[in-house]
Structure formats: structure tokens, C-alpha cells
Amino acid sequence: MEMKRLFDILDYQAKNHNLERALVNVLPGKKLKAYSTQDYIHLSDKVSRGLLKYGVKPGDKIAIIVNNNCAEWNIIEMGIEKVGAISVPIYSSISPQENEFIFNQAGVKLCFVSHKDLYNKIASIQKNTPSLEEIFCINDEENLPNWKEILELGEDESLQPEIEKIKEKIQPDDLVTIIYTSGTTGSPKGVMLSHKNLLSNAIDCQERIPEVGENARALSFLPVCHVFERTLLNLYQIKGLSIYFAQNLDTIGEDLKFVQPQIMTVVPRLVEKVFNKIYETGANAGPVKSKIFKWSLDLIKDYDPKVKMPLNWYLKYKVANKLIFSKWREGMGGRMVTLVSGSAKLSEKLNRMFWAAGIPILEGYGLTETSPVISVNCFDRKGFKIGTVGKIVKNIDVKIADDGEVLVKGPCVFQGYYENPELTKEAFTEDGWFKTGDIGEFDEGLLKLTDRKKQIFKTSGGKYIVPAALENAMKRIPFIEQIMVVGEGKKMPCALIQPNYDFCTKWAEKNGVKIGTTPAKIAQSEAIYKEIEKEMVVINQEFGQWEQIKRFRLTPEEWTIENGCLTPTLKYKRKNTIEKFKKLFDEMYED
């Protein structure tokens, strides 16, 4: 059957796969709550009928906010789609002020939240959001409205013919969701995506995902309100994978071992954290084991999956694989076929190491405005090259503008920004190409990104600085958790650094150095400063004299979404971070 609307995925899955475990919540104590394909269809129909009986009409906006991914999110989403309403998925971490802006601009009528704390968060702004009629909890919370009330309304099967009539009228180009992106500056922007936008992207990306066998499992933990995870979930459903939803970010390690998935989406920050944990464990494993660990890392640091290595390398690798890398794979569940990475640039060094360890990472590229995938590396290695974001996905056209900006056309490109025609106009060239804001080039037919157009800056001496290149290189220093290169209009590039507090503490204990136990004390430690400086001097040599980081300061607190330093997708809010640590910023440019 041909899929034209997102909810057609359900009938496609029923016809081609009909899974016993289509959506599965991982629960504490190694328990599972599973929904079959038929459960999925039945319950989403109930949601549609319940919404219809409540008074929801095609075009009404319904928000969904969960702190952790769950099967119920997908069931509710499909129910919203089948009644012709428009979903507004929202990050649980954004501020009440941002929620208020979104609810009022979109005119949200109903809101589903995962639990009591989120209910209270939204209830606190309800007096300022006149369109919002009711908030429903997904979890069972005493004395609070629950989504089961909508299911109960949906018990009336006499409403199903009306739902079918509504579905028949829904066209591929109809708006299905508004995804608000906080971006790194300014108010949230409502990205309008149609059924065709999201569905075409999932279908066209299928060929890039390797076959992972029968009864395959995907583990989902990246926020489902982010279009990257959402499109991959659509793809998994089309391919017939069982989707397991992790308990939360803190349980990823145990959930991986329990679920033993074959595929999972990641962001580079998570890969960095996983590697830092591996490095911390290996480097502190005792004299002999730590020496073997570091020898193994040195063996694979320049690995290229496309290049045949000499025989003696393979003999050494056999030893390293048995002693070290097999443990990495066990930690990922033991059955992982591939990780799919997006949202930000992945460190080439880490990419090489994970490939060599038998955990291939397929790095891709896209934006919310492109549903999101524009390109992704191929698993077969022909359309693969470390340092690139891979081949352009079929049915998408990409060209490089004269100033290096990546321009895109295709069925995945969004309809515009909600209630913002001026910003929509600015997002496109006069001849209809979407302006990504990213600078790139083609390398052997594969797309390679160099930086964000707006983040490249000039020093006062007129030299261009590419922050991402410096930042990614410096993240190889284990003492660094986050680093932001600054210096627009200044005489030289400098950096604000959030130390890796855990690594610093353990390094200090091992070496008998007193650095204090709080982030503020660690940031003031001369010993930590000197260790970072020592390694930075070496890495600086990889760059031109004008690019090298001349000074840096350590920040006394963690960079988080809550304190405004990071977006919900863990990208830097550069202006906010500079403003927050303005005293440190000013110190670096004092003579």
C-alpha cells in the first residue's frame, strides 16, 4: 500500500509486519509494557474518537510534553493526526515564559503532559493562555485529569465513520505539526511541517539504514519532540522494528544491556560522554590494564573503515579487540549494528574509534526545517567518509551558494514559520532554495560542513575564525566538558571552558593534587588550568597562528538548558553564555 499521510504508517505496519511488540516502555526492575501493532491502531483510534467527542476539530492545536519518551506519546500523536488536528510537541525543559509564548502563538486547545510536575508547570501559565481548555496527564496522578478520560470518550465506536471521513479529506500537503525551535537566539520559531514533509523524509532515508535482522529492536531516548528522533521513529515503524523507550537518560547504560538493541540515535554530546566514561575507566584501571587500554586507543586513533590496514595492524587489533573493544560492545548491549548521529558535528577522532571498535556511527545532517535529514553516510562504506555528513538523501537537491552556504530543495522542506511570513521569506532565496545557514562543500560527492554561517567571525585584525573546528579539536582534552571559542571583533580568539568536573576530581585524587570538590573551586585550580594549557598548546599547532586560542577561562558552574547556556538540543547559546560569564570574558581581553 502507498503511504501518503503519517497515520498511513499504522496500516502499512499492520499489513507488512504486524508486530507483537510495536511500542515498548522499559520500566524499573527490568519490566516491560508492550503495545502490539493492533493495540497501537486500536488505542490511537480511541484517542481520535475521544478528541472528536471532546470537541476537537480539524486544525485545532494540541500540545504534547513529556520528560521521557514513551509509547503513549506516539499513540496520542497518531490519534491527533487522524482527527485532523495539529500537534505541537514541546520540550519539557523550556521556561514557563517560552511555553506561554508557544501556547498563545499556536492557540493550543489541549495539552497532554507526562506527569504532575509538568501539569503544574503548564497550569501555572493557564491564566495567561486563554485558548488552553484542559491539561491531561499520561501517568496516573491523583486528582488530576488523565488521558484515559479521552480514551473513555473514545469507547463510542459509532464515531469511527466520522473519523474515517476526516481521514479521507486529509491531504499529504496538509499541516500536521508545528515544532518550535528555541534556536541559539531570540524567541521560539514555529516550524510548520506537513504529512508529506515528514513521511517523505522517513521513506527516503530507509535505504541508508542497514538491515538489522528479524525481531530487531531500536532504543529511543532522544527527545521525541525533536524532529530527528521523530523521523527515525517513523522510519523504524515503516521497517518493522520494535521501538523500546528508555526509562530516562540516567538509565541508558542498564537499558542498553537489558534491551540489547540493534540501532539507536545519538547526538555527539552523548558519544563524547560515553567515550569520556570509557576513558576514565580504562585510564584508571591499574598500571598494566591502563597501559593496554592506551595502547589500544593509540592503535585505532587513525582508523579509516575505507582503508585496508597492514597485516601487522590486524594482528595487534585482534588482541586489542579481545581485551578492550569487546567490552565496549558489551556495554552497548552486545547486538548494536549502528548508531545514527545528528544535531551537531561529530568528532572525527571518536567516529574513527567507534568504527574500529565495531560500533559504526552513521553521521548525518539536517534541520528541523528539512524534516530533518538532508544527508547521511551510507553503511556500505561506498557513500561513506569520516569527516563528512554523507550522501544527499534521494529526492532532495542541494547546492552550494557563492558564499559557501548550503541550499536545499525537496519534499522535506517545511511550509514556513507559523505566523511569521517575514522570517519565512528571509529563509528562502528568490528562486525558492531554503537557506540552511550552514557553510559546506562537496568532498568526493559527499557533503562536508565547516561551520554555521552566523558563527564564523572576524577578529579585529580581519582574520576569519571558525569556532566549531577549534572547539571540536579541543574537546580531545579530557579535562574539558564544554568549550566555546569567542572573539568576534576582538584582537584574538579566546575560549570559555566548562571543566569536566568528574574527570578533574579523579585525576586530582590519583595524582595527590588538591583542587577542591565544588565546580567553583575546580575552576579556580591552577593545577587544572595548567593541565589544560599544556594540552591546548599541542592542539593549537594544528591551526594557523591567527586561529590559535591565546587565552581561556574556566567557568565555575555547569552549562545547562536551565541556566540558559544550552538549547534543548544541547547546542551553545553563545550570547547567553558570554553574558552569563561576562566577567571571565572581559578578563581575557584585558591588557
ABEGO torsion letter per residue (X at the ends): XBBABAAAAAAAAAAAAGBABABBBBBBGGBBBBBBAAAAAAAAAAAAAAAAAAGBBBGBBBBBBBABBBAAAAAAAAAAAAAGBBBBBBBAABBAAAAAAAAAAAGBABBBBABAAAAAAAAAAAAABAABABBBBABBBBGBBBAAAAAAAAABAAAAAAAAAAAAABBAABBABBBBBAEABEBBBBBBBBAAAAAAAAAAAAAABBBAEBGBBBBBABBAABAAAAAAAAAAAAAGBBBBBBABAAAAAAAAAAAGBABBBBBAAAAAAAAAAAAAAAAAAEAAAAAAAAAAAAAAAABBAABBBBAAAAAAAAAAAAAAAAAAAAAAGGABABBBBBGBBBBAAAAAAAAAAGBBBBBBBEBAAAOABABBBBAAGAABBBGBAEBBBBGBBBBBBAAGBBBBBEAABBAEBBGBAAAAAAABBAAGBBBAGBBBBBBGGBBBBABBAAABBBBAAGBBBBAAAAAAAAAABAABABBBBBGBGBABBBBBBBBBAAAAAAAAAAAGBBAEABAAAAAABAAAAAAAAAAAAAAAAABBAAABBABBBBBABBBBAAAGABBAAGBBBAAAAAAAAAAAAAAAABX
